[in-house]
Amino acid sequence: MYFNAEEVLPARLLDEIQQYVQGAALYIPKQGERARWGEKNGTRQQIKQRNLEIAARHRRGESVARLMEEYHLGYDSIKKIVRKYGKERL
């Protein structure tokens, strides 16, 4: 949403802000904590579950090449997942 700062901010505050930014759009975040990427729609949890499955399958002897093919991930991505989640259980 866009607002004209002259219409919504007190003159003193606008003068102070103009010391730092003039003639540009300025994003002002909401107060409070922001949700991390993927927390609201469940994507973060789905990816963690996928990564745990990859690590478990690797522990059971599945090759990195097979995991790369099935999950459409690169070698480095699979190795990183295996390192990070290698000891965690589903």
JOQUI-V822928 format. One record per residue. PHI is phi as a letter, one per 30 degrees, with the letter a starting at -180 (none if undefined). Layout:
phi
PHI
PHI
This chain:
phi
none
c
b
d
e
d
d
c
c
d
e
d
d
d
e
d
d
d
d
c
b
b
i
b
d
b
d
c
d
d
d
j
d
c
d
d
e
i
d
d
c
i
d
e
d
d
d
d
d
e
d
d
d
e
d
d
d
d
d
d
j
d
d
d
e
d
d
e
d
d
c
h
b
d
e
d
d
d
d
d
d
d
d
d
c
e
c
d
c
d
